[in-house]
């Protein structure tokens, strides 16, 4: 059988004579096959995929090689031919659907647009019916209402379903999925992937899956390509590469997978931070003569964190875990309940509270001892300030340190996070994503706080950088002894870092216990669904890994 796609010795450069970012890449995709490309950020995997659809961004140019799709040389095809292929024969699902969906167009208009361009034989009524059928097929509860809705009215998982619907409406021969589930929680991630696989198999669509999520690639692809620095390190059967990796870089990727550390005994000391009956309620949306029902983001949360302990918080999108972190940090006012630090009430007063002042009596001490690491370090760092200035800003209230001592502390903490040398004089845009996250961690620990809240601190990082940041976080936590509330939807990360785990759903805690209790003997059905949603990789005696499901009851699904 002739390949559907044949990439032969492809090279991409910055300008005609500039630096090569993709060098001598070759692989084939057969009709109906699922091929995965894995590698770190900057490995060139996304640029190879964009080259297949003729969307290589300037100033990148093809400096060598060819790309053939179903007998058509993409690199030599005129713009008119490429426009006929895009959408109709080659579809692409991007990493972040909110940026690839048009915020000024309704969902119905965006989904119908491709049919208008490529299916002239369909009437307006037939196009609308096809869109409605596809929305129902991808799990949208009210397809007719979704046609009139806007992208911002849906969750990330729903938007990704709609992106998939828009691509599959035209039944393409090739689907390119570029990190399609990076920002989604475990259950939604499984649903979207199973939906994608089901739709593509129905129509015999080949899939090129680009990801740094090795368990996902292991679960869904037959063959894989491993890339580093723009070059192919090895290619072959997915199961064979994972079981017997030949290249050192492939082994490095596998070694970077999250692994649980040995369990630690629960501290006997009194909690350093405690929340009791915490509630957050958002008022309903105003309408012409009424108001919609209020939204309960938190419903009577009770939890505690002991000195030196890491408590992991997991749950699906909309479960309230980020809201919980922001309330504990004092960034949101609760509707009810209280936050206690070392036994004393602190935090913002509940809405409607008429006490003098916004905060409790121990607020100043708590803010000096409570710091937060945000999900996206780039948006939380000031682009106008140097790294040294931003890390040192946290020391401004410290009157017992003079200017020289503060500068020495900044340099010390930057070296602790692996950013010594001249990094203090750099700006955020001069750093990689992993380096910016190191800056965010340095800024949080420079005061030597007793409590740190980490909200999805590694969700946007590739597998090796994530491993480095998690190792750094663990070493700093051991060295300085701070307690931590670690929020994440990545079960592997939580299993690696947490001593205890809290599982949240729809604003409430459904289960909590030690890490081993939650991961090995979950009692709640929702916890079981989270753990059974995503496969894991376990090491083998031969130096490779094999696919496994976290719960034995789900092994049959493989």
KOLKEMAR-726897 format. One record per residue: x negated, y, z of N, C-alpha, C, O, CB in turn; residue in three letters. Coordinates in steps of 0.1 Angstrom, whole numbers, plus 5000, padded with zeros to 4 digits. Atoms other than C-alpha are relative to their C-alpha. Glycine has a CB too. Example, Ala and Ser with C-alpha at 12.3 -4.5 7.8 and 13.67 -1.06 7.14 Angstrom:
// KOLKEMAR-726897
499149885000487749555078499150125000498150125007501050005012ala;500949895000486349895071500850115008500350225009499650054986ser;
END
This chain:
// KOLKEMAR-726897
499249885000500050005000499150125000498250145008501050005012unk;500749885001498750344990500350095013501450095017500350084987unk;499849914989498250595019501050114997500950164985498750055006unk;499249885002500850875023499150125001499350214993501150015011unk;500949884998498151115035498549945000498349845006500250075013unk;501450045001494451085027499150125002499050214993499649924987unk;500949894998492051325043498649954998498149855005500150065015unk;501350055004488551285028498950105001498950204994500149954985unk;501249914998485351455041500450145001499750234995499049984988unk;499649864999487251765051499150085009498750045020501550005006unk;500849904992485252065063500750135000501150184989498550014995unk;499449874999486552395075499050095007498450065017501350005008unk;501049904995484352705081500650135002501750174997498850014990unk;499649864997484653055094499450084988498250124989499550065014unk;500549935012484353235060499249904991499049794995499050115004unk;500650105009482653085030498749955004498449835001499950084986unk;501350044996479253065045499850005015498750015020498950084994unk;500049994986480153075082499849875007499649765001501250075006unk;500150124991480052825111501149904997502249944996499950045015unk;499050105002481752495105500749965013500049945023499349874994unk;499350044988484452415130500749864998501049805008501150105004unk;499650145004485652095112499049954990498750024980501549994995unk;501150055009482951885096500249854996500249765005498750025007unk;500050145006483351575073501049915007500649805011498649945002unk;498950084993486651455088500749924989501149974979501050095007unk;499350095010488251155070500949905008500549855018499049924992unk;499150104995491250935078501249994991501550084983500550045015unk;498850025008494450795062501249985009501049935020499849884990unk;498850034993498050775072500949924991501249974980500750135006unk;499150085008500250495058501450055002501850105012499849855003unk;498649974998503950545052500649935012500449815014500849964987unk;499450064988505850495084499149985012499649935022500749884997unk;501050034989502650475105500050125010500350235007498649984994unk;500249904989502050665138498550005003498049905008500949975013unk;501549984998498450795140499850115010500550225009499350044987unk;500349904990497150985170498650064998497749994995500149945014unk;501349935000494351245171499850055014500650135019499950114989unk;500249954987492851305205498650075001497750054993500049885010unk;501349924998490051535218500350115009501450155012499450044987unk;499949894992489351825240500450124992500550124980498750035007unk;499849875006490352185233498850044992497750034997500450115010unk;501249965008488152315205499449884991498449904985499050065008unk;500650125008487651965189500450014985499849944977500549875006unk;499649985014489352085157501249924996501649934984498949964991unk;498950095004492351845158501250084995501850044985500449925012unk;498949925005494952125154499750064986500650074978500450115010unk;500349945013493152285125500049904989500449944978498650075001unk;499950115011492951955106501549984997501849974985499449875006unk;498650015002496751925111500650114992501450094982500849985013unk;499549885007497352275099499550004985500250054976499650135007unk;500550015014495152215068500949914992501049934980498649955000unk;499250105008497451925058501350074994501750044984500549885009unk;498849925005500452175055499650134994500450214991501050025011unk;500549875007498252455040500250125009500550235004500750024988unk;499849894990498652665072498750045007498850095019501149975009unk;501349964994494952715080499950155002500050224992498849954992unk;500049864998494753055096498750074996497650014997500250045015unk;501249935003492353315083499250045012499950065023500350134991unk;500950015012489353355083499549864997498549854990498850095002unk;500550145003489052975082500349974985501350004979500749905009unk;499950045014488452835047499549864999498749815006499250104990unk;500550145003487952485033498750014993498650074982501149924992unk;501449995006484252445026499649864994498549854989499050045011unk;500350125006484452085015501149905002501949915011498749945005unk;499050114998486551765011501350034993501550134987500249985014unk;498749995006490051705000501149955009500849875018500149934986unk;498950064993493551635013501149974990501550054983500650115011unk;498950045009496051434993501249955008501149875017499449884991unk;498850044994499651395002500949944989501350014980500750125007unk;499150075009501751144983499550034985500450054977501450045002unk;500549985013499451184953499750154996499250174985500949954990unk;500249855003499351574955498850055008498750035020501350085003unk;501149954994496051734962500450145007500550245000498850024990unk;499549884993497051994989499050114998499450234997500149975015unk;501049895000493752184986500050074986499550184985498649945002unk;500049945013494352254949501450044995501650104985499449904989unk;498649975004498152294949500350155001499850215010501049925009unk;499649864999499652634941501050025011501549935017500750044987unk;499249964989501652824967501549944998502149915008500050155002unk;498750045002504952724951500249855003501249815009500450024985unk;500050154996504152344955500049995015500749905020498849934993unk;500050014985503252394991501350045007501749985016498850095005unk;498749964994506452574998501149894998501949875007500550134994unk;499150115002508352284983499849885010500749815014500049954986unk;500450114991506452035005500350035014500849945021498549974998unk;499849964986506652225038501549995003502450044996499550145003unk;498650024996509852125056500749894993501249805000500850134997unk;499350115008511251905028499349875001499949775004500150044986unk;500750135000508451645028499049995012498749885017499149994987unk;500950004988506151755057500650095010500850215008498650054996unk;499449924989507651875090499050015011498149935012501349945005unk;501049984989505752015120500750055012501550145012498950104996unk;499549964986506752035157498850065007497849995010500749885007unk;501149934993504552285175500149985015501149935021500150154997unk;500250024985503352285211501050075008501650025017498650045004unk;499149924992505552565224501250054991501050144983499250135006unk;498849965008509052585209500550145001501150194992501149905002unk;499549864999509752925223499350104991499950194987499950045015unk;500849915009507053085202500349964985500050054977498650005003unk;499750045014508052885171501450024996501750024984499549864997unk;498649975003511752955173500150155000499550225007501049945011unk;499949865002512853295162501050065010502250025010500650044986unk;499149954990514353485192501150094995502050115003499250085011unk;499049915005516353715170501149934991502049994985499450114992unk;499150085008518253435152500749895009500049835018499349934988unk;499450104993520853195166499549864997498849854986501650004998unk;500550145003520052825168500649954987499949894979500449915012unk;499350055012522652745141499350064988499149984978501450035000unk;500549945012521152995117498649944997498249924985499950155002unk;501450055002517552865123500049864994499249824986499350015013unk;500050135004518552505118500549984986500149904978500949915009unk;499450005014520552575086499150054990499250024978501350075000unk;500949935009517752775071499349904991499249924979499050095007unk;500750095008515752475059500949934990500449904979499449895009unk;499150075009518752305044500450104988500550054977501349965007unk;499749915011519552625024498950014990499150024978500250145006unk;501149995009516052635010499749884992499449884980498750035008unk;500550135006515552265002501249914995500949824987499249935009unk;498950085004519052124997501150084994502150115000500649925012unk;499049925007520852334972501349934996502350004994499350064987unk;498950085003523252054965501150005011502249955008499649864996unk;499150004989524952094999500850135001500250245000499349975013unk;499249884998527852335005499850055014499149985022501549964998unk;500249944987527952565035500749915011500149895022500650145001unk;499350094991530452325052499249885003499149835014501449974995unk;500850124999528252025045498850035008498449945017499649944986unk;501149964992525252205059500350015015499649965023499350134995unk;499649994986527052295091500349875006499949855018501350095001unk;499750134994528251945096498849925002498749855012501049924990unk;501350074998524751805091499350055013498749985021499150024988unk;500649944989523452045117500749965013500049925023500050164999unk;499250054988526251955142499749855003499549825015501550024998unk;500350144998525551585137498649985005498449905014500149924987unk;501350024995521851625142499850055015499149995023499050084991unk;500149954986522251835174500649905009500149885020500850145001unk;499450114991524551565188499049885001498949825011501349954994unk;500950115001521951305177498850025010498349935016499449984986unk;501249974992519151485197500550035015499650075023499250114995unk;499550004986521351495229500550145004500550165016498949965008unk;499449874996522851855228501449975003502249924995499850114989unk;498750034995526051825248501150064992502150004989500250035015unk;499049925007528052095230499450064987499050174988500750115009unk;500749955012526652125195500650134994499950214989500049894989unk;499449895006529252375183499650135008499450235002501549995001unk;500549884992528352615212498650034998498250144998500349975015unk;501549975002524652565206499850074987498850154986499349865000unk;500249935013525052695170500150155003499450234996501149964990unk;499949854997526053035185499150055010499050175013501550035004unk;500949964989523453035212498750054995498350034983499849895010unk;501449955003519953185213499049925007499349855017499950155004unk;501150094995516653015220499850025015499649925023498750024993unk;500449974986516153185254501149945010500849945022499950155003unk;498950064992519453025267499849865003500649805010501350024994unk;500350144998517852685268498749975007497850055006500149924986unk;501250044993515252505288499049954990499349944978500349885010unk;501050045009511952395273500349874993500049854982498749995008unk;499650125006513152045268501050014990501049944979500449905011unk;499049985010516252155250499550074988499950034976501250085006unk;500649945012514252385228499249914992499249914979499250135004unk;500850105007511952105219500949914992500549864981499049935009unk;499150095007514851885210500650084987500750014977501249975009unk;499549925012516152165187499050024989499350014977500550145005unk;501149995010512752205170500049864993499849864981498750035007unk;500050135006512851825164501149994991501049934980500049895011unk;498850015009516351855150499850084987500250034977501250055008unk;500249925012515352135126499049934990499249944978499550135004unk;500950075009512451925113500649884994500549854982498749965008unk;499450135005514351595110501250014992501649924985500349915012unk;498849985008517351745093499749974985500549924977500550155001unk;500450025014515351725060499449874997498949844986499050114996unk;500550135002514151375066498650004993498549944983501049914993unk;501349995006510451445059499349874999499649785007499150105007unk;500850125000508051175049498950005010498449895014499349994986unk;501149994990505451305074500450105011500950215007498750054994unk;499749914989506051465108498750025008498049925012501149945010unk;501149964992503151645125500450055013501150155014499150104992unk;499649964987503651675162498750055008497949975012500749885008unk;501249944994501051915178500350025015501050125018499650134993unk;499849994986501051865216501550025003501950125009499250115006unk;498549975000504951825215500650005014501750055016500749904992unk;499350024986505451755253499150065011499350025022500349865002unk;501049954990502551945271500750065012500350045023499050094994unk;499449924989504852175291501249945006501950005014500350144995unk;498750064996507651925298499749905012498649845013500649924988unk;500150104989508251715329500149864996500449844984501050045012unk;500250145004507951345330501349944993501149884982499749915012unk;498750065006511651245323500350074987500650004977501150025010unk;499749935013512151515296499049964990499349944978500050155002unk;501050045010508851425280500349864994500249844982498649995008unk;499750135005509851055278501250014990501249954980500449915011unk;498849995008513251155264499750054986500250004976501150085006unk;500349935013511851385237499149904991499449894979499250135002unk;500950095008509151125226500849884995500749844983498949955009unk;499250115004511650835225501050054989501249974979500849945011unk;499249955010513951055205499350024987499849994976500650145004unk;500949985012511151155181499749874993499849854981498750075003unk;500350135006510150795176501249934994501149874983499449905011unk;498850065005513750675171500450074987500750004977501150025010unk;499649935012514450945145499149974988499549954977500150155002unk;501050035010511250885126500149864994499949834982498650035005unk;499950145004511750505125501349984992501349904982500049915012unk;498850015008515250555112499850034986500449974976501150095006unk;500249945013514050745082498649954994498350004983500050155000unk;501350055005510650565078498950114999498150114990500249944986unk;500949895000508750885086498749975007498749915017500750125007unk;501350024994505050875092499850115011500350225009498950004990unk;500249904989503851065124498550025002497849925004500749965013unk;501449964996500551245130500250075014500650185015499350094990unk;499849954987500551295168498750065006497749985007500649895010unk;501249944995498051545182500250035015501150095019499750144992unk;499849994986497451535219498749975008497849915003501149905005unk;501150054991495051515248500549915011499849885020499350135007unk;499350094991497551295267499749864996500549814987501550035002unk;500450135005495850955263501149895003501349814994498849965007unk;499050094998498650755280501150014989501749914984500650015013unk;499049985010501150905256499649944986500449884979500450154998unk;500650055013498950825225500049855001500349784991498650064998unk;500150154999498450475238501449934999501549834993499449965014unk;498750055000502150425242500750004986501449904982500950075010unk;499249985012503350545208499349994987499949984977500650145001unk;500750015013500650515182499349874997499049795007498950114999unk;500650135003499250225163498550024998497749935001500649944987unk;501549975002495850385153499850145006500750225007499750004985unk;500449874995493950685167498650044995497849964991500049995015unk;501349935005491150925157499550085012500350165018500250094988unk;500649924988488851065185499150104994498250074986499249905009unk;500749895005487451405177499250085011499850095022500850104992unk;500849924991484751615194499250104991498650064981499049925009unk;500849905007483251945181500250004985499350034978498649985003unk;499749995014485051925148499649874992499849874980499350114994unk;500450125007483751575140500849885006501249885017498549975002unk;499450124996485251225141499049915008498049885002500749924988unk;500950094992483651015169500249864997499349784995500150035015unk;499750145004485450695162501550004996502350085000499749905011unk;498750025004488650575146500349854999499449774996500350074986unk;499650145001490650245146501349985007502050075010498949925006unk;498850044992493350055164500050075013499050075020500149855001unk;499949934987494650245194499649905012498849935020501450065002unk;500250104989494649925216498549965000497949955011500949884998unk;501450045001491149835204499050105006498150085013499649964986unk;500949894996489550175210500150025015499150045022500450134993unk;499949994986491050195245499449895008498949905019501550025004unk;500650124993490049845255498549994998497849955008500749874994unk;501550015002486549865240499550124993499150124981499749874991unk;500549875006485450225234498649984996497749945004500250125010unk;501450015005482350235213499250135003498050125006500049974985unk;500849874999481350605215500050055014501050045022500650104991unk;500149944986480150775247501050105003501550115014498650065002unk;499049894997482551065242501449935003502149995011500150094987unk;498750074997485550825241500049955014501049965021500349884990unk;500150054986484350665273500150125010500750115021498749935003unk;499949884991484051025288501450045001501950075012499150114994unk;498649974999487651095279500849915009501649955017500650004986unk;499350104992488850775295499650015015500449995024499649864996unk;500449994986486750835327500650135006500750145018498550015000unk;499549874995488351185330501549985004502150085009499950114990unk;498650024996491851035335500250015015499349965022500549864995unk;499849994985493351115370500049865006500649775002501350075003unk;500050124992492650845395500250035015499650135020498649924998unk;499749974986493950835431498749985009498049895007501149915006unk;501150014990491350905458500449925012501649905014499550145005unk;499650084989491250695489500950075010500850205012498849955008unk;499049944991494150765513499350055013498449995018501149905004unk;500649944988493350995542501149995011502350005009499650144998unk;499050004989494950965577500750135002500150244999499449965013unk;499349874998497651225584499550075012499450015023501649975001unk;500549934988496351495607501150005011502350015009499750154996unk;499250004988497751495642500450135005501350155013499449925011unk;499849874995497751865646501450054996502050004988498950104995unk;498749945003500852085646499950064986498850104981500350115010unk;500049955014501852215611499550145000499750225009501450004994unk;500549865001500052525599501150084993501250204996498750004992unk;498949935007502952615576501249915000501149794998499750034985unk;498850084999506552505580501250084994501250204997500349965015unk;498849935004509852595563501249925005501249805006500050014984unk;498850064994513252535578501250064993501450184993500150035015unk;498749965005516552545560499950114988500850194987500950065010unk;500249905010515152745531501050004988501349894983498549994994unk;499049995010517752865506499750124991499350224995501450015006unk;500049895010517653075474501249994991501449884985498750004992unk;498850005009520853165456500050134991499850244996501350005009unk;500049885009521053385425501550024996502349934994499249964987unk;498649965003524253575418500349954986499549954977500250155002unk;499650045013526253455388500050124990499950244995501449955000unk;500149905011526153645355501450084999502450024999499749944987unk;498849925001528653935352500749984986500049984976499750155002unk;499350005013531353905326501050125000501050205010500849864999unk;499249885001534054145315501050015012501150125018500949994987unk;499049994989536654055342499649905011500449875020501449984996unk;500350104991534753795362498549985001497750054995500649864997unk;501450034999531453655373499849855001500649785007499450075013unk;500250155000530053305367499549965013499150045022498949974989unk;500450064987529253075396498650035003497750034994500349855000unk;501349984996526153145416499149884997499649764997499950045014unk;501050115002522952935410499249985013498650075018499150034988unk;500750034987521452755440498749944996498649834992500849905008unk;501350055004517752735433499349925011498649825008499150124997unk;500450084988516952605468501149975009501950065012498850075007unk;498850044992519352415490499549945013499449825015500949904993unk;500350044987518252395526498749915001498849805006501149925006unk;501350085000514552285522499350005014499250115020499150064990unk;500850024988512652155552498849924997498849814991500949925011unk;501250075001509052065550498950075008499150185013499549994984unk;501149944992505652115567498749964994498749864987500149955015unk;501450025005501952125558499150015012499150115019499650094989unk;500950004988499452025585498650054996498350054984499949865006unk;501449955003495852165587499249904992499149784996499350035013unk;500950085008493552025560500849904991500249824984499149925008unk;499250095008496451845543500450054986500550174985501349965008unk;499549965013497451845506501349944998501449814997498949964989unk;498650055003501151815500500450034986500450144982501050075010unk;499749985014502151755464501550014999502349945006499549884992unk;498649985003505551875451500249974986499650034977500450155004unk;499750045014506951705420501550014998502350015007499549864997unk;498649995004510251735401500150044986499150094980500750095010unk;499749965013511751805368500150154998500150225008501249934994unk;499749865002512152145352501350045006502349975005499950034984unk;498849954993514652345372500249945013501349965019501149984991unk;499850064987514152145403499850095012500250065023499049885002unk;500249904989513052455423498749995006498450075016501049975011unk;501350014994509452355430499250134999498650175009499249894994unk;500849875001507952685417500750115008500050195014500050044985unk;499249914992510752885434499649985015499350085022501549994999unk;500450034986509752705467498650065002498450135013500049855002unk;501449944998506052805462500150155001499350215009499249954989unk;499949855000506953165455500650065012500250165017500750054987unk;499449964988509153195485499149995012498950085020501349925003unk;501050024989506553045508498950114999498350155009499449864999unk;501149905002503953285493500550155003499750245003499550004986unk;499449874998506353585500500250084987500450204988499050085009unk;499749935013506853665463501550014997501950094988499249934989unk;498650005002510553595465500750005014500249945023500549884992unk;499350004987513053675493501049885000501849864990500750135002unk;499050114999515053375505501450055003501650165008499649905011unk;498649974996518853375509500349965014501250005020501049944990unk;499850054986518553185541498849925004498049884996501349925001unk;501150084995516152995563498850085003498850205002499649894990unk;501249934996512653085574498749924997498749804996500150045015unk;501350055002508953035568499250035013499250145018499350064988unk;500849984988506652975598498649974997498349884990500649915012unk;501450025001502953015600499449995014499550085022499350124992unk;500550034987501252855630501150025011500850075021498850095003unk;498949994991504652845646500750135001501850145008499549975014unk;499449864999505553215641500750034987500250004976499050115003unk;499349975012508253325616499250114992498850214998501450055003unk;500649905009506753515586500850014987501949944986498549974997unk;499349995013507753605551501050104999501350175009500649864997unk;499049905002510353825536501349965006501749845007500250024984unk;498750024994513653865554501049954989500949994978500550125007unk;499050045009516553685538500850124994500950235001501049905006unk;499249905006518753895515501150045009501849955015500549964986unk;498949964991521154105535499550025014500350075023501149915000unk;500649984987518854105566499850145003499250214995498749915002unk;500149854997518954445584498950035010499050135016501350055005unk;501149974991515754415604499250114995499150134983499249875003unk;500849895004513454705604498749944993498149864999499550095012unk;501250055008510754645577500449884992501449814995498949965010unk;499750115010510654385549499549875006500149765002499450034987unk;500650124997508554125566500049975015500250075023498650004995unk;500050044986508253935599498750055007497850115000500049855001unk;501149944993505754035626498649944997497650014998500349995015unk;501350065003503053795616499650004985498849934980500049855004unk;500250005014503153885579498650044996498149974987501050104994unk;501349965005499854065576498949895002498149874993499550135008unk;500950114998497953775592500249894990499349824985500149955014unk;499750115009499753525570499550034986499049944979501649985000unk;500449975013499053715538498549994998498049964987500450144996unk;501450025001495353715546499649855000498549824995499350075012unk;500450144999495453335552500849924990500649794989500449955013unk;499250075010497853245523499750054986499850174984501550005003unk;500349965013496753255487500749914990501149804993498450014997unk;499350085010498253135454499250004987498650104983501350074997unk;500650035013496752985422501249984990501949894991499049885000unk;498950015009499153045393499749914988498649874985500350144995unk;500150105011499852825363499250054988498449984983501449974995unk;500749945012498553065336499150105005499550215009501050064990unk;501049904994495353235348499850124991499550234997498749935002unk;500349895008495153455318501050115002500750235002500149964985unk;499049904997498453635326499950055014500450165017501449954997unk;500149954986497553665363498750075002498550135013500149885009unk;501249934999494153815356500150144993500750144982498849924995unk;500049875006493754185348499050014989497850004992499850125011unk;501049995010492154225314499150115000498150114993500850004986unk;500849884999490754565323498949995011498050075011500850125003unk;500950014989488754435353499049894997499449794991500749985013unk;501050115002485554225353500449895010501249915019498650055003unk;499850124992485553885369499650035014500349995024499349874995unk;500449964987483554015398500950095008501150075020498650065000unk;499049914993485954295405501349935004501849965015500350124990unk;498750074997488954065404499849915012500749905020500549934988unk;500250084989487453815427499850085013500350045024498849904998unk;500349924988486154085451501250085005501250135016498950094997unk;498949924996489554255452500749945013501250015021501150014989unk;499450064988490754005478499350035013499850015024500049854998unk;500749974988488054125502500250145005499650195014498549974998unk;499849864996489254485503500550025014500050115021501050074990unk;499549984986491154445536498949965011499150005023501249925003unk;500950054990488054295553499050115003498050134997499249884994unk;500849894995486554585572498749965006497750045008500850095009unk;501250054993484054365590498849974990497749954994500349885008unk;501050025010482154315557499750134993500650204988500549894990unk;500449885008480154595541499949974985500249854982498650065005unk;500050025014479754645504499149894995499449814986499750134993unk;501050105004476654435501500449865004500349764996498650035007unk;499550134996478154145521501249954991501349834989500550015015unk;498950045009481254155499499549954987500049864981501050124998unk;500550035013479254145468499349865001499449784992498950104995unk;500650134998477253845482501049895001500849784996499150015013unk;499050104999480453665491500649974986500949854983501150055009unk;499550025014481753715455499149914992499549824986500250144993unk;501050075008478553585440500049855005499849764997498650065001unk;500050144994478653285464501149924996501049804992500050015016unk;498950085004482153185456500049974985500549874980501350075004unk;500150025015481553225418499149884997499349804989499650124993unk;500950115002478652995421500649865005500349764999498750025008unk;499350124995480752745441500949944990501149824989500850035013unk;499050055010483252725412499249984987499949964976501150104998unk;500850025013480352695386500050114991499850094979500649884993unk;500049895009480453045373498950105005499250225007501350075000unk;501149914995477053185385499550084988500150104978498949925006unk;500649925010474753405365500750134998501050205007499949924987unk;499549875004476253695346501649994999502150094994499450054987unk;498550015002479953575348500750115008501850155003500549875005unk;499349894992480753845374500250124991501150204994499150045012unk;499949885008480154105347500949984987501150074979498650054995unk;499250035012482353935321501550045002501950075014499949854996unk;498649974999486054005313500849874997500249784991500450114990unk;499350135002488853735312500049954985500049834983501450025004unk;499950045014489053735273498749934996498649874985500350114991unk;501350065003485353625273499949855005498849795003498950085005unk;500150134994486153295291501049904994502049944988500350015015unk;499150115004487752965282501149985010501150045021499249874997unk;498950024991490952845297499649935013500049975024501049914994unk;500650074987489052615322499350105008499350095021499249894996unk;500849914992486752895332500950115006500750155018499050084991unk;499149914993489653135338500749945012501050005021501150054989unk;499450074989491252875360499049995012499550005023500549864996unk;501150004989487952855380500050145006499850155018498749974994unk;500049864994488153235384501250015009501150075020500150114989unk;498849994992491753205397499849935013500349975024501249944992unk;500250074988490652945422499050085009499150085021499449864997unk;500949924993487653165432500750115007500450145019498850054991unk;499349894994489953455438500949965012501050045021500950074989unk;499250054989492153245460499249965012499749985023500849884995unk;500850054988489353105482499050105005498350075015499449874996unk;501049914996487153405485500250065014499350095021499950124990unk;499749954987488953515517499849895011500049915023501450055001unk;500050124991488453165532501349985006501449985019498950015010unk;498650014994492253125536500249865006499449775004501050024989unk;499750134994493752845557501149934992501449814995500450035014unk;498950065007496552785532500050054986500050174983501450035007unk;500049965014496652775494501249934993501449814995498649964993unk;499050065009499552725470499550004986499250104980501450095002unk;500450025014498652585436501249964992501749854993498849894999unk;498850025008501452615411499549954986499250044977500850124999unk;500350065014500752385380498650054996498550104985501150044990unk;501349945004497052485380499249944989498350004984499150005012unk;500750065011495952235354500949954989500449874980499249885006unk;499050055010499052185332499650044986499949974976501450055003unk;500449955013497552385303498649954996498150004985500150154999unk;501450035002494052225304499949864994500749774996499250005013unk;500250145006492751925283499449915011499149955022499150014988unk;500250104990491851605300498650015007498649995019500049864993unk;501349994993488151665307499850125008499350125019498849994989unk;500049884992488552025318500849985012500550035023500450124992unk;499150034989491451915340499249925011499449955023501249934995unk;500750084991489251655356498950085008498850075020499349884994unk;501049914994486551915363500650095010500150115021499250084989unk;499449904991488952165378500649925013500549985024501250074993unk;499550074989490551895400498949965010499149965022500849884995unk;501250034992487151775412499550125008499250115020498949944992unk;500449884993486252135420501050045011500550075022499950124989unk;499049974990489552195438499849915013499949965024501449994995unk;500150094989489051885459498750025008498750025021499949854995unk;501249974993485451975468500150125008499650135020498850014990unk;499849884993486352325478501049975012500750035023500650114991unk;499150034989489252185499499349935012499649955023501249924995unk;500750074990486951945517499050095007498850085019499349884994unk;501149914994484252215522500650105009500050135020499250074989unk;499449884992486552495535501249965009501650035018500450114991unk;498950064991489352275550501350074999502150065009499550015014unk;498749945001492252475537501149904998500849804991500050114989unk;498850085003495752325536500550044986500250154982501150015011unk;499649965014497452315502501449944997501749835000499049944990unk;498850045007500852295486499749994985499650104979501250095004unk;500450015014500152155452501249964992501849854993498949894999unk;498850025008502952185427499649964986498850024979500850134999unk;500450055013502851985395501149914995501849845003498749934999unk;499150105005505051785371499249884995499849784990500850064988unk;500950115005502051565362499849905012499149935021498650054995unk;500050104989502451245383498549955003498249935014500949894997unk;501350044998498851145377499150095008498350055016499349984986unk;500849894993497451475390500549995015499649995024500350144995unk;499650014987499651445421499549885007499149885019501650005001unk;500650134994498551085427498650025004498149965013500249894991unk;501449984997494951205426499850095012498950065020499350054988unk;500449904990495051505449500849995013500350045023500250134994unk;499149984989497951465473499849895012499549785009501549994996unk;499950094988498051315509501549965002501849845005499450075012unk;498650035000501851345510500750064988500150154982500650065014unk;499349965012504451385483501450045003502149975010499949894989unk;498649964999507751575482500650004986500050064977500150155007unk;499350015013510151495454501250095000502150085009500449854996unk;498949905000512651775444500849974988500449934977499550145001unk;499050005012515751775422501150095003501750095014500549854998unk;498949904999518252055417500050075013501050095019501349934998unk;500249914989516852265445500049935014500049995024501150095000unk;500050074988516851985471498949905000498549854990501449935003unk;501050114998514351735485500749875000501649855009499150025013unk;499350135000515451385476499249895006499749795010500349964985unk;500950104994512451195490498750075004498250154996499849884991unk;501449964997509151265508499449895009500149825016500050135007unk;500850104993506451045523498650014996498250104989500649864998unk;501450005004502850955520499949974985500849924979499249905009unk;500250025015501350935485500349854997501049824987498650044996unk;499850145004501250555486501449955002501949874994499149915009unk;498650034999504750525499500950044988501749964983500650065013unk;499249955011506150735471499749934987500549904979499850154999unk;500450065013504150585443500149854999500349794989498550044997unk;499950145000504250225454501449945004501849844999498949945009unk;498750044996507650195471501050115001501550145012499849935014unk;499049895000509950475461501449955003501849844998500050074986unk;498750044995513350455477501150074991502150014989500250035014unk;499049925007515250725457500049964985499049944979499950155002unk;499950035014516550645422499450104991498850064981501549984997unk;500649905008515450975409498549995000497850014990500450145004unk;501550025000511850915421499649884992498649894985499649975015unk;500350125009511950575404500150044986499249994978501049895003unk;499949955014513050745372498850084996498350074984501350074997unk;501249925003510150985374498849914998498149934988499750105011unk;501150095001507650715380500049904988499049874983499849925013unk;499950105011508950485353500050074987500050004976501249925002unk;499949935013509150765327498850004991498849984979500450145003unk;501249985008505550795317499049895004498849855015499350145004unk;501050114997502950515313498750055005498550175005499849924987unk;501349974995499550515329499049914994499349814988500049995016unk;501150085005496150385319499249955012498950035021499150074991unk;500850064989494250145343498849944994498849894984500949905008unk;501350045004490650055341499949844999500649775007498950055009unk;500250145002489549705329498649975004497750055004500449954986unk;501350044997486549505338499050014989497850024991500049855005unk;500849985011485249545303499650144997498950164987500749944988unk;500449865002484849915307501050094992500750204990498750014993unk;499049935007487950015288501250025009501150025022500549934988unk;498849984992491550085299501149924993501049894981500450155001unk;498850065006494949925293501250075005501250135015500149855003unk;498849934997498450055293500849925010500949805010500950024987unk;499250074990500649985323501150105004501050225002499249965012unk;498949924994503950115338499850015015499449915021501449954995unk;500249984986503950255373500849905009500449875019500250145004unk;499150094992506850035385500149874993500349864981501450065002unk;500150145006506649655379501449974993501449904983499849905011unk;498750035006510449655371500150054986500950014978501150065008unk;500049945013509649865340499149934990499049984979499850145001unk;501050065008506949635326500749944987500149944977499349895007unk;499350075012509549465303500250104989500450064978501349945005unk;499749905010510049795285498950014990499150074979500350135006unk;501149995009506649765269500149904989499249894980498749985007unk;
END
